[in-house]
């Protein structure tokens, strides 16, 4: 059994999360900006299907990428140095979310529905949610979105319509966050793809301890890439 969230913004301690399924902590509540920010500050995120109530998770172990540890292959390095893609912050946030929600690999859809898009668009308007976009010949071909609090970034989803477009977006994000002295990019759950890019798992206790320091730094007020990231 997992608890149903009360009307206030409180969450159960993450140590109460289930082992199976890994990290399921609570159900219910809403996706208001206040509740989402409270969840992220405590290492909790929403993830649910359209026919389910809102479900809240805090898995153990947790997948995270230290910005300085992003792994750039030789081929990706060439693409970055040649500036094949134009990479931008926050010029097409909703388009990125909709692209992440589009069916892929034979699946009918993803967990990113209109309710989620509306909720994160509200966070974007408040300056917390951000998109990283890869453009090619004026067309959005890849990117990712997530939430930034203090010096902590929570990655949510990414997409690619052209080879390496999402990797280029993540490479730019990691390099810029490193310059801003961000400590972690939350990747939530382990995947071989993220591991190949340098992300690693860590015990939830360690993740939460790092997070509690990072979220208390002053926020970045202007999300813009430095022009010399890969020169």
C-alpha positions in Angstrom: 0.0 0.0 0.0 1.1 3.5 -0.7 -0.4 6.6 0.8 -2.8 9.0 -0.9 -1.4 12.6 -0.7 -3.2 15.0 1.6 -4.4 18.4 0.4 -1.3 20.1 1.7 2.1 19.9 -0.1 3.7 17.3 2.2 5.1 14.0 0.9 6.0 10.9 2.9 9.8 10.4 3.6 11.5 8.9 0.5 12.7 6.0 2.7 9.0 4.8 2.7 9.1 4.2 -1.1 8.4 0.7 -2.3 11.1 -1.7 -3.4 8.8 -3.2 -6.0 8.0 -1.3 -8.1 11.3 0.5 -7.3 10.7 3.9 -5.8 6.8 4.2 -5.9 6.1 6.5 -3.0 2.6 8.0 -3.1 -0.4 8.7 -5.3 -2.8 11.6 -5.8 -2.4 15.3 -5.3 -2.0 17.6 -8.3 0.6 19.0 -10.7 0.6 22.5 -9.4 3.9 24.4 -9.6 4.1 24.5 -5.8 3.7 20.7 -5.4 6.0 19.9 -8.3 8.8 22.2 -6.8 8.2 20.6 -3.4 8.6 17.2 -4.9 11.8 18.0 -6.8 13.4 19.6 -3.8 12.9 16.3 -2.0 14.1 14.0 -4.8 10.6 13.0 -5.9 9.1 13.1 -9.4 5.7 12.3 -11.0 5.4 9.5 -13.5 2.1 7.9 -14.5 0.1 6.7 -17.4 -3.1 8.3 -18.7 -5.4 5.8 -17.1 -3.7 6.1 -13.6 -3.8 8.6 -10.8 -0.8 10.8 -10.4 2.0 8.6 -9.1 5.1 9.9 -7.3 8.5 8.2 -7.3 11.9 8.2 -5.6 13.9 5.2 -6.8 16.9 3.7 -5.1 19.5 3.7 -6.6 19.2 6.9 -8.6 20.7 7.6 -12.0 22.6 10.9 -12.2 25.1 12.7 -14.4 27.8 14.9 -13.0 28.1 17.6 -15.6 31.9 17.3 -15.8 31.6 13.5 -16.4 29.6 13.8 -19.6 31.4 11.5 -22.1 32.1 12.9 -25.5 33.0 10.3 -28.1 35.4 11.2 -30.9 32.6 11.4 -33.5 30.4 13.5 -31.2 33.3 15.8 -30.6 33.7 16.4 -34.3 30.0 17.3 -34.6 30.3 19.7 -31.7 33.4 21.5 -33.0 31.8 21.8 -36.5 28.6 23.4 -35.1 26.4 21.2 -37.2 23.4 22.1 -35.0 22.3 25.4 -33.6 21.6 24.8 -29.9 19.4 27.1 -27.9 17.7 27.4 -24.5 14.0 28.0 -24.0 12.9 29.2 -27.5 10.5 26.3 -28.1 9.6 24.7 -24.7 6.2 23.4 -25.6 7.4 22.1 -28.9 10.1 20.1 -27.2 7.6 18.6 -24.8 5.3 17.6 -27.6 8.2 16.1 -29.5 9.2 14.1 -26.4 5.5 12.9 -26.2 5.3 11.7 -29.8 5.1 7.9 -30.4 8.4 6.2 -31.0 9.8 2.8 -31.5 6.5 1.2 -32.3 4.8 2.5 -29.1 1.5 4.4 -29.3 2.5 7.2 -27.0 4.3 8.2 -23.8 3.4 9.3 -20.3 3.6 13.0 -21.4 0.0 14.0 -21.9 -1.7 17.3 -22.0 -1.9 17.5 -18.2 1.9 17.1 -18.0 2.5 19.6 -20.8 0.3 22.2 -19.1 2.0 21.7 -15.7 5.5 22.0 -17.0 4.6 24.9 -19.2 3.5 26.7 -16.0 6.9 25.9 -14.4 8.6 27.2 -17.6 6.7 30.5 -17.3 7.9 30.8 -13.7 11.5 30.3 -14.8 12.0 26.7 -13.4 11.5 24.4 -16.4 13.8 24.7 -19.4 14.2 23.3 -22.8 17.5 22.6 -24.7 16.9 22.6 -28.5 18.9 21.3 -31.4 18.0 23.1 -34.7 19.1 22.1 -38.2 18.4 24.4 -41.1 15.7 26.2 -39.1 14.0 23.0 -38.0 13.7 21.6 -34.4 15.3 18.1 -34.7 16.2 17.2 -31.1 16.3 18.3 -27.6 15.4 17.8 -24.0 13.5 19.5 -21.1 13.8 19.5 -17.4 13.6 21.5 -14.2 16.4 23.7 -12.7 16.4 24.5 -8.9 19.5 26.2 -7.5 22.5 24.3 -8.9 20.5 21.1 -9.6 18.9 20.1 -12.9 16.3 17.4 -13.2 16.2 15.9 -16.7 12.7 14.7 -17.7 12.7 13.6 -21.3 14.6 13.9 -24.6 14.0 13.3 -28.3 15.9 13.1 -31.5 14.6 13.2 -35.1 18.2 13.3 -36.6 21.2 11.3 -35.6 23.1 12.9 -32.6 20.6 15.8 -32.2 19.7 14.9 -28.6 23.3 14.0 -27.6 24.4 17.5 -28.9 21.7 19.1 -26.8 22.8 17.2 -23.7 26.5 17.9 -24.3 25.7 21.6 -24.4 23.6 21.4 -21.3 26.3 19.5 -19.4 29.1 21.9 -20.4 27.1 25.0 -19.6 25.9 23.6 -16.2 29.5 22.8 -15.4 30.4 26.4 -16.0 27.6 27.5 -13.7 28.9 25.0 -11.1 25.8 22.8 -11.1 26.4 19.6 -9.2 24.1 17.0 -10.8 21.7 16.3 -13.7 19.1 13.9 -12.4 18.4 11.1 -14.9 16.0 9.2 -12.6 16.4 5.6 -13.8 19.3 3.6 -15.3 19.4 3.2 -19.0 22.3 1.8 -21.1 22.1 4.9 -23.3 22.6 7.3 -20.4 25.3 5.2 -18.9 27.2 5.3 -22.2 27.2 9.1 -21.9 28.7 9.1 -18.4 25.7 8.9 -16.1 26.0 6.6 -13.1 23.8 5.2 -10.4 24.2 6.2 -6.8 22.4 5.2 -3.6 19.3 7.3 -3.0 20.7 8.5 0.4 23.8 9.9 -1.4 21.7 11.5 -4.1 19.3 13.2 -1.6 22.3 14.5 0.5 23.8 16.1 -2.6 20.5 17.5 -3.8 19.7 19.1 -0.4 22.8 21.2 -0.8 22.5 22.0 -4.5 18.8 23.2 -4.4 19.7 25.9 -1.9 22.0 27.9 -4.1 20.7 31.1 -5.8 19.1 30.4 -9.1 20.6 31.1 -12.5 18.7 34.1 -13.7 19.6 34.1 -17.4 19.6 30.7 -19.2 21.8 31.3 -22.2 24.7 29.4 -23.7 28.2 30.8 -23.7 29.4 31.2 -27.3 32.7 29.4 -26.7 31.6 26.1 -25.1 33.3 23.8 -27.7 36.0 26.0 -29.2 
